[in-house]
Amino acid sequence: LAGLGGRTGSTATPALARLARKAGLHTVALVGMPLEWEGERRRTAALHALESLRGHAAETVVVYGDALAERLGEDATLDRWMAEFDAALFQELDARLVH
């Protein structure tokens, strides 16, 4: 589970996925992409990290912050936004799990 765009998520996450793949693990990366207002630097870093991550993880689940924010509207509280973000990630993960 990673939020890309910051230094740790953008550099450590692809490296961890690469190590997991070398160890023979099936890796599903749950990724949150930064919102537009977080700036171009974060967005660019996140896109580069996502490209690298997709090369190492078996599956990549991405939730785009801007799409979620647009769906929730301007009046959504941070608590509501985070709950919806978590729900979107886990819904995608659950769809990939074998029941």
Legacy VTK file of the C-alpha trace (Angstrom):
# vtk DataFile Version 3.0
C-alpha trace
ASCII
DATASET POLYDATA
POINTS 99 float
0.000 0.000 0.000
1.642 3.225 -1.103
0.915 6.847 -1.631
3.085 7.846 -4.549
4.418 11.336 -5.096
6.376 11.757 -1.897
9.982 10.698 -1.527
9.499 7.488 0.460
6.542 6.087 -1.471
8.003 6.905 -4.860
11.416 5.383 -4.198
10.856 2.607 -1.668
7.680 1.098 -3.111
9.096 -0.027 -6.484
12.189 -1.355 -4.695
10.065 -3.392 -2.262
7.974 -4.782 -5.130
11.166 -5.773 -6.962
12.499 -7.582 -3.879
9.175 -9.340 -3.317
9.076 -10.516 -6.928
12.653 -11.843 -6.650
11.540 -13.752 -3.542
8.784 -15.373 -5.576
5.910 -13.501 -3.933
2.775 -12.439 -5.799
2.697 -8.700 -5.189
-0.425 -6.564 -5.475
0.381 -2.879 -5.147
-2.405 -0.645 -3.795
-1.536 2.863 -4.913
-2.955 6.283 -4.181
-2.054 8.978 -6.688
-1.703 12.595 -5.523
-4.313 15.246 -6.054
-3.735 18.026 -8.584
-3.409 20.658 -5.850
-0.429 18.752 -4.387
1.699 20.076 -7.231
3.410 19.080 -10.437
6.525 17.744 -8.673
4.507 15.176 -6.726
2.430 14.230 -9.764
5.530 13.716 -11.931
7.280 11.687 -9.214
4.147 9.571 -8.764
3.815 8.839 -12.478
7.466 7.752 -12.725
7.142 5.591 -9.611
3.925 4.020 -10.912
5.633 3.111 -14.195
8.493 1.463 -12.292
6.119 -0.241 -9.881
4.061 -1.740 -12.696
7.250 -3.360 -13.964
7.774 -5.210 -10.677
4.362 -5.868 -9.087
2.206 -8.688 -10.403
-0.847 -6.431 -10.136
-1.296 -2.721 -9.525
-4.485 -1.168 -8.176
-4.568 2.613 -8.565
-6.980 5.100 -7.041
-6.695 8.532 -8.596
-7.281 11.205 -5.981
-8.673 13.748 -8.434
-11.365 11.382 -9.707
-12.396 10.548 -6.159
-12.457 14.218 -5.129
-14.601 15.078 -8.152
-17.071 12.335 -7.282
-17.328 13.415 -3.619
-17.602 17.135 -4.321
-16.129 20.190 -2.661
-18.075 19.802 0.578
-16.626 16.396 1.492
-14.750 16.333 4.779
-11.258 14.902 5.021
-12.621 11.996 7.081
-15.190 11.225 4.367
-12.577 11.527 1.639
-10.160 9.158 3.408
-12.943 6.638 4.111
-13.940 6.641 0.430
-10.314 6.339 -0.628
-9.806 3.304 1.621
-13.076 1.760 0.436
-12.080 2.181 -3.215
-8.705 0.517 -2.648
-10.109 -2.400 -0.721
-12.981 -2.898 -3.161
-10.432 -3.233 -5.961
-8.318 -5.598 -3.868
-11.316 -7.696 -2.881
-12.252 -8.071 -6.554
-8.852 -9.643 -7.186
-8.906 -12.091 -4.265
-10.029 -15.656 -4.747
-12.939 -16.389 -2.410
LINES 1 100
99 0 1 2 3 4 5 6 7 8 9 10 11 12 13 14 15 16 17 18 19 20 21 22 23 24 25 26 27 28 29 30 31 32 33 34 35 36 37 38 39 40 41 42 43 44 45 46 47 48 49 50 51 52 53 54 55 56 57 58 59 60 61 62 63 64 65 66 67 68 69 70 71 72 73 74 75 76 77 78 79 80 81 82 83 84 85 86 87 88 89 90 91 92 93 94 95 96 97 98
